[in-house]
Amino acid sequence: MECQEISVGQLKHALLSGTHAQLVDVREIDEYRSGHIEGATLIPLGVLPYRLDEVRRDRETVVICRSGNRSKQACQILLEHGYSNVKSLRGGLASWNG
């Protein structure tokens, strides 16, 4: 299964309309501290396989990183572990802040 992407516009619209998507930020802690999307949970990519219990299966999950590369990798990890409603933020925080 291939990871789907969500655009910044789609995510902003979903958040404004009250969606209950889970946001998972897979950057490193120093990157997260320098700025993140409100409500995002930090789970760095390198430890994601060991912290899968923190990612809910009953909600849509949007994975976020700086540019979109790590979030695609994280999305694949989640899909390989049986998660089905997972998307990667296209362009990452660079696009969100752009």
N, C-alpha and C positions, 0 to 999 in steps of 0.2 A: 504494500500500500504506500502510495506517495503522499508526502506531507503537503497539505493545502496551505495557501497563504491568505492572509487577510490584509487589506490595505489600511493605511493610517486613517483614511476617511471612513472606511467601514467600521473600524474599531471605535473611533471617536463617536460615530453615530450610535453604535451599539451601547457604548457606555453612557451617553447622554439619554438614551431611551430606557435606561434602567436594566440592561442585561446583567446577568449574574455570572458572566464569564470569569474564570479564574485566570489571573495574569501571573505568569511565571517568568521571572527575569533570570537568565542563565549566565549573566556576566559575572565578573569577579567583584568582591565586596568593595574595593576601592572605586570601581566604575559605578556601582550601585549608589554608593555614598555621594558621588559627584552629581547625581540626578537620576531619577527613575519615575515611572508612571505611578501615580498615587494608587495604592492598593496592591501593587505587585509584590509577590513573594520572591525573595532571593533564594535561588537554588543554583549555584554555579554548575556549569556544564560538567565539570570533572567529577562532581559528587552526585549528580542527578541519579545515576543508577542505584545509588545507596540510599536515596531519599524519596523513592517513588511513593512511599506511603503518605507523603505530604501533598501529593497531586491527586485531586479528587477525580473519580471516574464518572460521577453523575452530573458533571457540569462541563460546558465547553471550556477548553483550556487554550489560551493564547500565549505562545512562547515568544519572549522578547530578548534581544541582545543589542549590540551596538549597530551592526549593519545588516543583519539577517542571516549571516552564515552559521553562527553557533546555534541560533534558534532553529534552523533547519535540521541541524544535527540532533538537537534535543528533541525535536518533533519526531524524528525517526526512531530515537531511543524509546520514546513513549509508545509509538505505534508498535514497535517490536515487543513491547511488554503488554500489549492488549488494550491500550487506550485507543479510542476510536474518534472522539470529537476533539481533535487537536489541530491548531493552526499556528503558523509562524507569521510574525508581523513582518510584512514585506518592507525591506529597507531599514528595519530596526529603529532604534531611538534616533539615529541620524535623520531619518525621515520624519519621525514624530516631532522632533525639535526644529526641523527645517522649515 
